[in-house]
Amino acid sequence: MKIGERRPAAGRGQYERLIALLIILIALVYAGSRIWRELGKLATTDPVAYVQTYLSAPELPTLTINMAFTESENLLGQRASALSDGVYLASETDFQPATIEFREPDGQIQEIPVRLRLRQGPAVNLGQGEKWPIDVRTRNGEFLYGMRRFTFQDPAENNWLNQWAFTRSLEQAGLLTSRTYFANLVLNGQPQGIYAIQEGFGEEIMTSQGRVPGVIVEFDADRLWEIIRYYEGNGGAALADPFLNLTMADYRSFEVDAFRDSSLLRDPELAAQRSQAIGLLRSLQEGKVDARDVFDVDKYGAFLALVDLWAATDALSLVNLRFYYNPDSGKLEPIGFNGNPLQENSRISASNLFDDLEIQRSYLESAQSVSRPEFIDQLQAQIDPELRELQRALSVEQNVEPPWDLLRERQRQMERSLNPIRPIFAYLGPPSSDFIQVDVANVFGLPIEITGFNIGGTTFLEVNPGWIQEKDPNLLLDDDAGRIILSPQSMPALSYLRFHIPLVEIERLNSELVGLSDIEVSVTTRLIGRDDVQLTPAQSGYPPSLLPSGEGLSGDNSHE
């Protein structure tokens, strides 16, 4: 190179990359088990940009678990048992004493006594280098982040930051939820990486969110885990057994229980609440009461709408779903727990609405609210600053995208559900000198309100209950406001509601339509709680259903 000649810019960039690489390698020496994960990121990331992100990211707190040798061996024994059986069945005697050391914001080092065990459930994340799920209870009345019960688990189980954001949206709606935190975890001197801290079900989950301390009930999953162990850890085979009637959504498949808290045994009032709460769910299982008599309708409907928006359907699995018995209302309120939000494009099931008109109404009203664009705008404005800080903190291990774009797409999907295309079948009957016959069947998964009939494209007739020929109790839902609401129907059976629209009513509004040979008739419908109206044309000349003999059901049902 000649004197005074400048080095090419590319060469300078290579030096910067080498320096950056050295910085990362030095940093990774102190990162323990995370080194290979970070090197994998480096292979696909610009090193200079990555170092800038790594060094500027906010630091998560570090929690250090210290266990004696014997207790550590016992924990390893639990892991071996879980891997052998495919599932871990836990008991109170499995808890092992330990301590958790952490630094307070003022720099003081604190240590609290705890007891811990593996989390009950499927044997997941128990391999070498994986993040074992650990169930923790504090001792001596100590707290960690205001909690005495919590779980350390892999953040990927709940789709990282999305569970935290889902939790915040539930809080904003005034719904109970298990809180989520993040921390670097060290176990007996060995760094384990970033863990999610999921709040357990104790008194704090109620008091921290403005509820009177009371009873929390759950569907007992012990039978599920025992069956999976019997099937040698093959959960798919257990769920596929046609005679077990074992599903994560059927509330009749699980026994009901309350969290075993010693205070329940000492306090007669809490013991009475426990009996009442379990009795409510048992009555629902046995079909003795409607869902509206068991759940706080408004809170349950709002919970379902947010679960639907966030695709957090794991929160509705009976393994995760818990309820707080509110002693003031005498009803159960849902508690948001592991939802795995936005992991898949899933939707809630119609079975979650219990075929209960009040539950369905509440869900539809809440779904309409959360599907409006301003809902996401307001939520983003409220939690985005904190979310961005956590995003940067988690970026040292996982690049996490904010949920807003996905949520807005979910809103569009929900809006389409709330404004369905042709939610009914409608057919015209044979001509008559006195009336127009229209047969209507609901083929949608939610109740449909029939509001009226559009005649000839120019005249609207508001529906009159007196025009119904046979009021089938299986088709019509009771409504205090006098509305005609068709219930959803189980397929493949399909039943029709028959209307006779008097011609004198049409003549009263538009005499020019009377006497026409072919009058176009459309049925106007809407979902309960919605203002949007759907228009479905009634087909004419459609062949009737047949009896086994091959004859029509009746002469007046012919559409010729």
C-alpha positions in Angstrom: 0.0 0.0 0.0 1.3 3.4 -0.9 2.1 6.0 1.7 -1.0 8.1 2.3 -3.4 5.6 0.7 -6.5 5.0 2.7 -7.6 1.4 3.5 -10.8 0.3 1.8 -14.0 0.7 3.8 -14.7 -3.0 3.6 -11.4 -3.7 5.4 -12.3 -1.5 8.2 -15.7 -3.2 8.5 -13.9 -6.6 8.8 -11.9 -5.3 11.8 -15.1 -4.1 13.4 -16.7 -7.4 12.9 -13.7 -9.2 14.4 -13.7 -7.0 17.4 -17.5 -7.5 17.8 -17.0 -11.3 17.5 -14.3 -11.2 20.3 -16.6 -9.2 22.6 -19.4 -11.7 22.1 -17.2 -14.7 22.7 -15.9 -13.2 25.9 -19.4 -12.4 27.0 -20.6 -15.9 26.2 -17.9 -17.5 28.3 -19.9 -16.1 31.3 -23.2 -17.2 29.8 -22.7 -20.9 30.5 -25.2 -23.1 28.8 -26.4 -20.2 26.5 -23.2 -20.1 24.4 -24.3 -22.3 21.6 -27.7 -20.6 21.4 -25.9 -17.2 21.1 -23.4 -18.5 18.5 -26.3 -19.7 16.4 -27.8 -16.3 16.5 -24.5 -14.7 15.5 -24.4 -16.9 12.4 -27.5 -15.2 11.0 -27.1 -11.7 12.5 -24.9 -8.8 11.8 -22.4 -9.0 14.7 -22.0 -5.2 15.2 -25.8 -4.7 15.4 -26.1 -7.7 17.6 -23.5 -6.4 20.1 -25.3 -3.1 20.2 -28.6 -4.8 21.1 -26.9 -7.2 23.6 -25.1 -4.4 25.5 -28.0 -2.0 25.5 -30.7 -4.4 26.5 -32.2 -3.8 30.0 -31.0 -6.4 32.5 -33.4 -8.9 33.9 -33.1 -9.8 37.6 -31.2 -12.9 38.4 -32.6 -15.5 40.8 -30.2 -18.1 42.2 -31.6 -21.4 43.5 -29.4 -23.1 46.0 -30.1 -26.8 47.0 -28.2 -29.3 49.1 -26.8 -32.4 47.4 -29.4 -34.7 48.7 -32.3 -32.5 47.7 -30.8 -32.0 44.2 -30.6 -35.8 43.8 -34.2 -36.0 44.8 -35.1 -33.5 42.1 -33.2 -35.6 39.6 -35.1 -38.6 40.8 -38.4 -36.8 40.0 -37.1 -36.0 36.6 -36.1 -39.7 35.9 -39.6 -40.8 37.1 -41.3 -38.3 34.8 -39.2 -39.4 31.8 -39.9 -43.0 32.5 -43.7 -42.6 32.8 -44.1 -39.8 30.3 -45.8 -37.8 33.0 -45.1 -36.6 36.5 -47.6 -37.2 39.3 -46.7 -34.9 42.1 -47.5 -35.0 45.8 -46.9 -32.7 48.8 -44.1 -34.9 50.0 -42.1 -34.3 46.8 -41.3 -30.7 47.8 -37.6 -30.2 48.5 -36.1 -27.4 50.7 -34.0 -24.8 49.0 -33.3 -21.1 49.0 -33.6 -18.4 46.3 -31.1 -15.6 46.4 -31.7 -12.3 44.6 -30.6 -8.6 44.6 -33.1 -5.9 45.8 -33.4 -2.7 43.7 -31.2 -0.9 46.4 -28.4 -3.4 45.8 -29.0 -5.5 49.0 -28.7 -9.3 48.6 -31.7 -11.1 49.9 -32.3 -14.8 50.4 -35.7 -16.5 51.0 -36.4 -20.1 52.0 -38.5 -22.1 49.6 -39.5 -25.7 48.8 -39.7 -26.9 45.3 -40.5 -29.9 43.0 -41.0 -30.6 39.4 -44.3 -29.3 38.0 -47.0 -31.9 37.7 -48.0 -32.9 34.2 -46.5 -34.2 30.9 -42.7 -34.8 30.9 -41.8 -31.9 28.7 -38.6 -29.7 28.7 -36.8 -32.3 30.9 -33.9 -33.0 28.6 -30.3 -32.0 29.1 -29.9 -28.3 28.6 -33.7 -27.7 28.6 -35.6 -25.5 31.0 -37.2 -27.8 33.6 -40.6 -26.7 34.9 -40.3 -26.2 38.7 -43.1 -25.6 41.1 -42.2 -23.4 44.0 -43.7 -22.5 47.4 -42.0 -19.9 49.7 -41.5 -20.8 53.4 -41.9 -18.8 56.7 -44.4 -16.4 55.1 -41.8 -14.9 52.7 -42.8 -13.4 49.3 -41.1 -13.2 45.9 -42.6 -10.4 43.8 -45.6 -10.4 46.1 -46.1 -14.2 45.6 -45.9 -17.3 47.8 -46.8 -19.8 45.0 -45.3 -19.7 41.5 -43.8 -21.8 38.8 -40.5 -21.4 36.9 -41.0 -22.5 33.3 -39.7 -22.1 29.8 -41.0 -18.8 28.3 -41.6 -20.6 25.1 -44.4 -22.6 26.7 -46.5 -19.5 26.7 -45.1 -17.9 23.6 -42.7 -15.6 25.4 -43.9 -12.0 25.8 -47.4 -12.7 24.5 -48.5 -14.3 27.7 -47.4 -11.3 29.6 -49.3 -9.0 27.2 -52.4 -11.3 27.3 -52.3 -11.1 31.1 -52.2 -7.3 31.0 -55.2 -7.1 28.7 -57.1 -9.3 31.2 -56.1 -7.0 34.0 -57.3 -3.9 32.0 -60.7 -5.6 31.6 -61.0 -6.2 35.3 -60.6 -10.0 35.0 -58.5 -12.1 37.4 -55.3 -13.5 36.0 -52.1 -15.2 37.0 -49.2 -12.6 36.7 -46.1 -13.3 34.6 -42.5 -12.1 35.3 -39.2 -12.9 33.7 -35.8 -13.5 35.3 -32.4 -15.1 34.6 -32.3 -18.4 36.6 -29.2 -19.9 38.2 -29.4 -23.4 39.7 -26.6 -24.4 42.1 -24.2 -22.0 40.3 -25.2 -23.2 36.8 -26.9 -20.5 34.6 -30.2 -21.8 33.1 -31.1 -18.9 30.9 -34.3 -16.8 30.9 -37.3 -18.3 32.7 -40.9 -17.1 33.0 -42.2 -16.9 36.5 -45.9 -17.8 36.5 -48.0 -16.9 39.6 -49.6 -19.8 41.3 -53.1 -19.9 42.9 -52.9 -18.5 46.4 -54.5 -15.7 48.3 -52.3 -13.1 46.6 -53.8 -13.7 43.2 -57.1 -12.3 44.7 -55.9 -9.6 47.0 -53.5 -8.1 44.5 -56.4 -7.6 42.1 -58.9 -6.2 44.4 -60.9 -9.4 45.3 -61.9 -10.6 48.8 -59.8 -13.6 49.6 -61.8 -16.7 49.0 -61.9 -20.1 47.4 -60.4 -21.1 44.0 -61.7 -24.2 42.3 -60.4 -26.3 39.5 -61.0 -29.4 37.4 -58.8 -32.1 39.0 -56.4 -33.3 36.3 -55.0 -36.2 38.4 -57.2 -38.8 36.5 -55.8 -37.4 33.2 -52.2 -37.8 34.3 -52.8 -41.3 35.8 -54.4 -42.4 32.5 -51.5 -41.0 30.4 -49.1 -42.8 32.7 -51.1 -46.0 32.2 -50.7 -45.5 28.4 -46.9 -45.3 29.0 -46.8 -41.6 28.4 -48.7 -41.6 25.1 -51.1 -38.8 25.7 -52.4 -39.0 22.1 -53.4 -42.6 22.6 -55.2 -41.9 25.8 -57.2 -39.0 24.3 -58.0 -41.1 21.3 -59.5 -43.9 23.4 -63.2 -43.9 22.3 -64.5 -45.1 25.7 -62.6 -42.8 28.1 -64.6 -39.7 27.1 -61.4 -37.8 27.9 -61.1 -34.3 26.3 -59.5 -31.1 27.5 -62.8 -29.2 26.8 -65.5 -31.4 28.2 -66.2 -30.3 31.8 -67.9 -33.6 32.5 -64.6 -35.5 32.1 -63.0 -34.1 35.2 -63.8 -34.1 38.9 -64.0 -30.7 40.7 -61.8 -29.8 43.5 -60.5 -26.7 45.4 -56.9 -25.9 46.0 -55.8 -27.6 49.1 -55.1 -24.8 51.4 -54.9 -25.4 55.1 -56.9 -22.3 55.8 -59.9 -24.1 54.2 -59.8 -26.6 57.0 -59.6 -24.0 59.8 -62.1 -21.4 58.6 -65.8 -22.5 58.6 -66.7 -19.6 56.3 -64.1 -20.7 53.7 -65.2 -24.3 54.1 -68.8 -23.3 53.3 -67.6 -21.4 50.2 -65.7 -24.4 49.0 -68.8 -26.6 49.3 -70.8 -24.0 47.4 -68.3 -23.5 44.7 -67.8 -27.2 44.0 -71.6 -27.7 44.2 -72.1 -25.1 41.5 -69.8 -26.9 39.1 -71.2 -30.3 39.9 -74.7 -29.0 39.3 -73.5 -27.8 35.9 -71.9 -31.2 35.1 -75.2 -32.9 36.0 -77.3 -30.6 34.0 -79.3 -29.3 37.0 -78.6 -25.6 36.4 -77.8 -23.3 33.5 -74.3 -21.8 33.1 -75.7 -18.3 33.8 -76.5 -19.6 37.3 -72.9 -20.7 37.9 -70.7 -18.1 36.3 -70.5 -14.3 36.5 -72.0 -13.9 33.0 -70.4 -10.5 32.2 -66.9 -11.6 33.3 -67.1 -15.0 31.7 -68.2 -13.5 28.4 -65.5 -10.9 28.5 -62.9 -13.6 29.3 -64.0 -15.7 26.3 -63.8 -12.7 24.0 -60.2 -11.9 25.1 -59.2 -15.5 24.8 -60.6 -15.5 21.3 -58.8 -12.3 20.3 -55.5 -13.6 21.6 -55.9 -17.1 20.3 -55.2 -18.1 23.9 -57.4 -21.2 23.8 -55.0 -23.2 26.0 -56.5 -21.0 28.8 -59.8 -22.8 28.3 -58.3 -26.3 28.6 -59.6 -27.8 31.8 -56.0 -28.5 32.8 -55.5 -24.7 33.0 -58.9 -23.2 33.8 -59.5 -22.1 37.3 -62.4 -20.2 38.9 -62.6 -17.8 41.9 -65.8 -18.1 44.0 -66.9 -14.5 44.7 -68.7 -14.6 48.1 -70.5 -11.4 47.3 -72.1 -12.5 44.1 -72.2 -16.3 44.8 -70.9 -16.8 41.2 -67.6 -18.2 39.7 -65.2 -15.9 37.9 -62.6 -17.3 35.5 -58.9 -16.8 36.1 -56.6 -16.4 33.2 -53.7 -18.8 33.3 -51.5 -20.5 30.7 -53.0 -19.5 27.4 -50.0 -19.8 24.9 -51.4 -16.7 23.1 -50.9 -16.2 19.3 -49.0 -19.4 18.9 -51.6 -20.8 16.6 -54.6 -19.3 14.7 -57.1 -21.0 17.0 -60.6 -19.9 18.0 -62.9 -20.7 20.9 -65.4 -23.4 20.6 -69.2 -23.0 20.6 -69.1 -25.5 23.5 -67.4 -22.9 25.6 -70.7 -21.0 25.5 -72.7 -23.8 27.2 -75.7 -23.3 24.9 -76.7 -20.5 27.3 -78.3 -17.4 25.8 -77.0 -15.1 28.5 -73.4 -16.4 28.1 -73.7 -16.1 24.3 -75.0 -12.6 24.6 -72.2 -11.6 26.9 -69.5 -13.1 24.7 -71.0 -11.4 21.5 -71.2 -8.0 23.2 -67.6 -8.3 24.5 -66.3 -9.7 21.1 -67.9 -6.7 19.3 -66.0 -4.4 21.7 -62.6 -6.1 21.4 -62.8 -6.4 17.7 -63.0 -2.6 17.2 -59.7 -1.0 16.1 -59.6 1.5 19.0 -59.5 -1.4 21.5 -56.0 -2.4 20.3 -54.9 1.2 19.9 -55.8 1.9 23.6 -54.2 -1.3 24.9 -51.0 -0.6 22.9 -50.8 2.9 24.3 -51.1 1.6 27.8 -48.6 -1.3 27.8 -46.3 -0.8 24.8 -43.6 1.1 26.7 -43.2 -1.6 29.2 -43.5 -4.3 26.5 -40.7 -2.7 24.5 -38.4 -2.8 27.5 -39.1 -6.5 28.1 -38.7 -7.1 24.4 -35.2 -5.7 24.6 -34.4 -7.6 27.7 -35.5 -10.9 26.2 -33.6 -10.2 23.0 -30.4 -11.6 24.4 -32.0 -15.0 24.1 -35.0 -14.7 21.8 -36.1 -12.2 19.2 -39.7 -11.4 20.2 -42.0 -9.5 17.9 -44.7 -7.2 19.4 -48.2 -8.7 19.1 -50.0 -5.7 17.6 -50.1 -6.7 13.9 -51.2 -10.2 14.7 -53.9 -8.9 17.1 -55.3 -6.6 14.4 -55.5 -9.5 12.0 -57.3 -11.5 14.7 -59.8 -8.6 15.1 -60.6 -8.8 11.4 -61.3 -12.5 11.7 -63.6 -12.0 14.7 -65.4 -9.2 12.9 -66.2 -11.6 10.1 -67.6 -14.1 12.6 -69.8 -11.4 14.0 -71.2 -10.5 10.6 -71.8 -13.9 9.0 -72.8 -14.6 5.5 -76.1 -16.6 5.0 -76.3 -17.9 8.6 -79.7 -19.5 7.8 -81.5 -21.7 5.3 -84.8 -20.2 4.1 -87.3 -21.7 1.7 -90.7 -20.5 0.4 -93.7 -22.8 0.7 -96.5 -23.4 -1.9 -98.6 -20.4 -3.1 -101.6 -19.5 -0.9 -104.3 -16.9 -1.2 -103.9 -15.9 2.4 -100.2 -16.0 3.3 -96.6 -16.5 2.3 -95.0 -19.5 3.9 -91.3 -19.3 4.8 -89.3 -22.1 6.5 -86.2 -21.0 8.4 -83.4 -23.0 10.0 -80.3 -21.7 11.8 -77.1 -23.2 10.4 -74.8 -20.9 12.3 -73.0 -21.8 15.6 -74.6 -19.0 17.6 -78.2 -17.9 18.2 -79.7 -16.0 15.3 -82.4 -13.4 15.9 -85.1 -13.1 13.1 -86.0 -9.5 12.8 -88.3 -9.5 9.8 -88.9 -10.1 6.1 -88.0 -8.0 3.1 -90.7 -8.3 0.5 -90.0 -7.6 -3.2 -86.9 -5.7 -2.3 -89.0 -2.6 -1.4 -91.1 -3.4 1.7 -89.9 -4.5 5.2 -92.2 -6.3 7.6 -91.1 -6.6 11.2 -91.5 -10.2 12.4 -94.6 -11.0 14.4 -94.4 -14.0 16.8 -98.1 -14.8 15.9 -96.9 -15.8 12.4 -95.1 -18.9 13.8 -97.0 -22.1 13.1 -95.4 -24.4 15.7 -93.3 -23.1 18.5 -90.7 -25.9 18.8 -89.0 -25.4 22.3 -85.8 -27.0 20.8 -85.6 -24.3 18.2 -86.7 -21.1 20.0 -84.8 -19.6 22.8 -86.7 -17.9 25.6 -86.2 -14.1 25.5 -87.7 -11.6 27.9 -87.8 -8.9 25.2 -90.1 -11.0 23.0 -87.5 -11.4 20.2 -87.6 -14.5 18.0 -84.2 -16.2 18.5 -83.3 -19.5 16.8 -80.9 -21.6 18.8 -77.9 -23.3 17.1 -78.6 -26.8 16.0 -76.6 -30.0 16.3 -75.7 -31.4 12.9 -76.7 -33.4 11.0 -80.2 -33.1 12.3 -81.8 -29.8 11.1 -85.3 -28.5 12.0 -87.1 -25.5 10.5 -89.3 -22.8 12.0 -92.3 -22.1 9.8 -93.9 -18.7 9.3 -97.1 -17.7 7.6 -96.9 -14.1 6.6 -100.4 -12.7 6.1 -100.9 -11.1 2.7 -103.1 -8.4 4.3 -100.0 -7.2 6.2 -98.1 -6.9 2.9 -101.0 -5.2 1.3 -101.3 -2.7 4.2 -97.7 -1.5 3.5 -97.6 -2.0 -0.3 -100.7 -3.0 -2.2 -98.8 -3.3 -5.5 -97.1 -6.4 -4.3 -100.3 -8.4 -3.7 -101.3 -10.6 -6.6 -97.8 -10.9 -8.1 -97.0 -14.5 -9.1 -93.4 -14.4 -8.0 -92.7 -12.3 -5.0 -89.0 -12.2 -3.8 -88.8 -12.7 0.0 -85.6 -12.3 2.1 -85.3 -13.0 5.8 -83.5 -10.4 7.8 -81.4 -11.7 10.8 -78.7 -10.5 13.2 -76.7 -11.9 16.0 -78.0 -11.0 19.4 -76.4 -7.9 20.8 -75.5 -6.7 17.2 -76.9 -4.0 15.0 -75.6 -5.4 11.7 -78.4 -7.1 9.8 -77.9 -10.0 7.3 -80.3 -10.5 4.4 -80.8 -14.1 3.2 -83.1 -14.8 0.1 -85.7 -17.5 0.6 -85.5 -20.0 -2.2 -88.6 -20.9 -4.1 -89.4 -24.2 -5.8 -87.0 -26.1 -3.6 -88.0 -29.8 -3.3 -89.3 -30.8 0.2 -87.8 -33.5 2.4 -89.2 -37.0 2.0 -90.7 -39.6 4.3 -89.1 -43.1 4.1 -92.0 -44.0 1.7 -90.7 -41.4 -0.8 -93.7 -39.1 -0.3 -93.4 -35.5 0.7 -93.7 -34.7 4.4 -97.1 -33.0 3.8 -99.0 -31.3 1.0 -98.4 -27.8 2.4 -94.7 -28.4 2.5 -94.4 -28.8 -1.3 -92.4 -26.0 -2.9 -93.6 -26.6 -6.4 
